[in-house]
Amino acid sequence: MTDFASGYVLLVEDELFIALDLQETIEEAGFRVVGPCATVRDAEAAIEAHTAGFAAAVLDVRLADGPVFPAADRLSAAGVPLLFHSGHADDVALRQRYPGSVVCPKPSAPSALAAALLGCAAGRRAA
């Protein structure tokens, strides 16, 4: 288990096989996964239901029911570190909208994603 206030990471990804790979990477990094959530609606429900908070969130940008931004806005307002994992992301726009967020291109090597997640959860960007 990590040393973070919450060992939970919200996973929002609508592609099943990618979600399963991400879940394994997140768990191997020492976190417990909430999700995976395939839609914005599912993500918002998970945010509402999970009262312990999150150490971080791993978010795909494009989901089946639209962009992840409504859920990302809620998480950001709650102080949850955000890691965007997407092949359709504008890095500059995401970092402007969510200062301090981490952006990993899809696909990312599991080791790179785990390092970015650990850095994100610790409140800093991984090098």
ABEGO torsion letter per residue (X at the ends): XBABABABBBBBBABAAAAAAAAAAAAAAGBBBBOBBABAAAAAAAAAABAAEBABBBBBABBAAEBAAAAAAAAAAAGBBBBBBBAABBAAAAAAABBGBBBBBOBBBAAAAAAAAAAAAAGBBBX
